[in-house]
Amino acid sequence: MAATDVTIAKHYRWEELPAEQLKGGLTRRLITAERMMIAHVYFKKGADVPLHSHENEQITYVLEGALRDRK
């Protein structure tokens, strides 16, 4: 790779990204690229996540609280 091919990484701060209000007590902040997305999703207690799917794989980690399957 030539020195001119180097791409500078963009720096993000979660607290500076706009919070998007979703249905049912969900809020999220997103960082997206052409084929990648990373999100911070915030749930109010008792909030439900609608059934959905993604073209790509999804990795989730919980920072506080718990998620339950309500099947």
C-alpha positions as CSV (number, residue, x, y, z in Angstrom):
1,M,0.0,0.0,0.0
2,A,1.4,3.4,-1.0
3,A,1.5,6.2,1.7
4,T,-1.2,8.0,-0.3
5,D,-3.6,5.1,0.1
6,V,-3.8,5.5,3.9
7,T,-7.2,6.5,5.2
8,I,-7.5,8.6,8.4
9,A,-9.8,7.1,11.0
10,K,-12.7,9.2,12.2
11,H,-13.0,9.7,16.0
12,Y,-16.4,9.6,17.6
13,R,-17.7,10.3,21.1
14,W,-20.9,8.5,21.9
15,E,-22.2,11.4,24.1
16,E,-21.8,13.8,21.1
17,L,-23.8,11.7,18.7
18,P,-27.5,12.5,18.3
19,A,-29.9,10.2,20.2
20,E,-32.7,8.8,17.9
21,Q,-36.0,8.1,19.7
22,L,-37.5,4.8,18.6
23,K,-40.8,3.2,19.6
24,G,-41.6,1.7,22.9
25,G,-39.0,3.3,25.2
26,L,-36.0,2.6,22.9
27,T,-33.3,5.2,22.1
28,R,-30.2,4.7,20.0
29,R,-27.0,6.4,18.8
30,L,-25.4,5.1,15.6
31,I,-22.1,5.1,13.8
32,T,-22.4,3.8,10.2
33,A,-20.2,3.1,7.3
34,E,-20.7,1.5,3.9
35,R,-21.0,-2.1,5.3
36,M,-20.8,-1.7,9.0
37,M,-23.0,-0.3,11.8
38,I,-22.3,0.0,15.6
39,A,-25.0,1.2,17.9
40,H,-25.6,2.1,21.5
41,V,-29.2,1.2,22.3
42,Y,-30.9,2.4,25.4
43,F,-33.9,0.6,26.8
44,K,-36.4,1.8,29.4
45,K,-37.4,-0.9,31.9
46,G,-40.0,-3.1,30.3
47,A,-39.3,-2.0,26.7
48,D,-39.7,-4.6,24.0
49,V,-37.5,-5.0,20.9
50,P,-39.6,-5.6,17.8
51,L,-38.8,-8.7,15.8
52,H,-36.3,-7.7,13.1
53,S,-33.4,-9.0,11.1
54,H,-30.1,-7.8,9.7
55,E,-28.1,-8.5,6.5
56,N,-25.0,-8.9,8.6
57,E,-24.1,-10.6,11.8
58,Q,-24.9,-8.7,15.1
59,I,-23.0,-8.7,18.3
60,T,-24.6,-7.4,21.5
61,Y,-23.2,-6.6,24.9
62,V,-25.2,-5.3,27.9
63,L,-23.6,-2.6,30.0
64,E,-26.2,-2.5,32.6
65,G,-29.4,-4.4,33.4
66,A,-30.6,-7.5,31.6
67,L,-32.4,-8.6,28.4
68,R,-35.0,-11.5,28.6
69,D,-36.5,-13.5,25.8
70,R,-40.3,-13.3,26.3
71,K,-41.3,-16.3,24.1
